[in-house]
Amino acid sequence: MTVELREITRATVAAVCKLDAGDGGKQVAPNAVSIAQAHFQGEAWFRAVYADGLLVGFVMLYDPTLVERPDEPDFFLWRLMIDKSHQGKGYGRAAVEALVEHVRTRPGAQMLLGSHVKGAERLSRFYQSLGFRYTGVEDSGELVMERTLG
């Protein structure tokens, strides 16, 4: 399996917006909302997730190196969504690993933060299996996690 993070284009944006995590927006915002937010946040780096050439998901990263004066100094996995028809196939895991590799190329990157809503035990296990650990911080009802990139 080859998973790639590809730039979203005029030709692909509608398909990316049609992807559905199947959670009714409870754990991840719809992609259209994320893309709209990204256009007003200079630190946003977002990509479509492709597995063996097939569109399967979306990721969005807070990258403080994209602006001169970022609001926060740390890289943050803002969004990760895999379409409900493609979940459970390892695409989310591969997408996070591809994102980690991207972050490692950024100046000063030493850690990647992420978060999930309270009570999302499946997400907790998923992120922990990828090397994320809880920081003890709660932000807007979400539990913050970190992964060292070293």
C-alpha positions in Angstrom: 0.0 0.0 0.0 1.3 3.4 -1.0 -0.2 6.4 0.9 0.4 9.9 -0.3 -0.5 13.4 0.9 -1.4 15.3 -2.2 -2.3 19.0 -2.6 -6.0 19.7 -3.1 -6.7 21.3 -6.4 -9.6 22.9 -8.2 -10.1 19.5 -9.9 -10.1 17.5 -6.6 -11.7 19.8 -4.0 -15.3 18.7 -4.6 -14.4 15.0 -4.1 -12.5 15.8 -0.9 -15.5 17.7 0.4 -17.7 14.7 -0.3 -15.7 12.4 1.9 -17.5 11.4 5.1 -16.0 10.2 8.3 -19.3 8.7 9.3 -19.4 10.3 12.7 -21.9 13.1 12.0 -19.2 15.7 12.7 -18.8 14.7 16.4 -15.1 13.9 16.2 -13.9 15.6 13.1 -15.2 18.7 11.2 -16.4 18.2 7.7 -13.6 18.7 5.1 -15.4 21.7 3.5 -15.3 23.5 6.9 -11.6 22.6 7.4 -10.6 23.8 3.9 -12.5 27.0 4.5 -10.8 27.5 7.8 -7.4 26.8 6.3 -7.8 29.6 3.8 -8.0 32.1 6.7 -5.2 30.6 8.8 -1.7 31.2 7.4 -0.3 28.3 9.5 -2.6 25.7 7.9 -1.1 23.0 5.7 -3.7 20.6 4.3 -3.7 17.7 1.9 -5.9 14.9 0.6 -4.9 11.4 1.5 -4.6 8.9 -1.4 -4.0 5.2 -1.0 -2.7 3.5 -4.1 -4.1 6.4 -6.1 -7.6 6.4 -4.6 -8.8 9.4 -2.6 -9.5 8.1 1.0 -9.1 11.0 3.4 -7.9 14.4 4.5 -5.3 15.8 6.9 -4.6 19.3 8.1 -1.6 20.5 10.0 -0.8 23.6 12.0 2.6 24.6 10.8 4.1 27.5 12.7 6.9 27.9 10.1 4.5 29.1 7.4 4.1 32.5 9.0 6.4 35.1 10.4 4.7 35.4 13.8 2.7 32.2 14.6 0.1 32.1 17.3 1.6 28.9 18.8 5.1 27.5 18.4 4.2 23.8 18.1 3.2 21.7 15.1 -0.3 20.3 15.6 -2.3 17.7 13.8 -5.5 19.7 13.4 -7.5 17.2 11.4 -7.3 13.6 10.3 -10.2 12.0 8.6 -10.6 8.8 6.6 -13.8 8.2 4.7 -16.1 5.7 6.4 -15.8 3.3 3.5 -12.0 3.2 3.9 -11.6 3.0 7.6 -9.9 0.1 9.3 -7.6 -0.5 6.4 -4.5 1.2 7.8 -4.8 4.4 5.8 -5.1 6.6 8.8 -2.0 5.1 10.4 -0.1 5.6 7.1 -1.4 9.1 6.7 -0.1 10.1 10.1 3.3 8.5 9.4 3.5 10.5 6.1 2.5 13.6 8.0 5.2 13.0 10.6 7.8 12.6 7.8 6.6 15.9 6.4 6.9 17.6 9.8 10.4 16.3 10.2 11.4 18.3 7.1 10.2 21.6 8.7 12.7 23.9 10.4 12.8 23.4 14.2 10.3 20.5 14.3 10.9 18.4 17.4 7.4 17.4 18.4 3.9 16.9 16.8 0.9 17.6 19.0 -2.7 16.3 18.4 -5.9 15.9 20.3 -9.1 14.0 20.5 -12.5 14.4 22.1 -12.9 13.0 25.6 -14.3 9.5 25.7 -13.0 8.5 22.2 -11.3 5.4 23.4 -10.7 4.1 19.9 -8.9 7.3 18.9 -6.9 7.2 22.2 -5.7 3.7 21.3 -5.0 4.7 17.7 -2.9 7.7 18.6 -1.0 5.9 21.4 -0.1 3.1 19.0 1.5 5.7 16.8 3.7 7.0 19.7 1.6 9.8 21.0 1.4 10.4 24.7 -1.0 12.5 26.8 0.4 15.8 27.9 -2.2 16.3 30.8 -3.6 19.4 29.0 -7.2 19.7 28.0 -8.2 22.2 25.4 -11.8 23.0 24.5 -12.9 19.5 25.7 -10.2 17.7 23.8 -7.3 15.8 25.4 -3.9 16.9 24.0 -1.3 14.4 23.0 2.3 14.7 21.8 4.8 12.7 19.7 8.5 13.4 19.8 10.0 13.4 16.3 13.6 12.7 17.3 
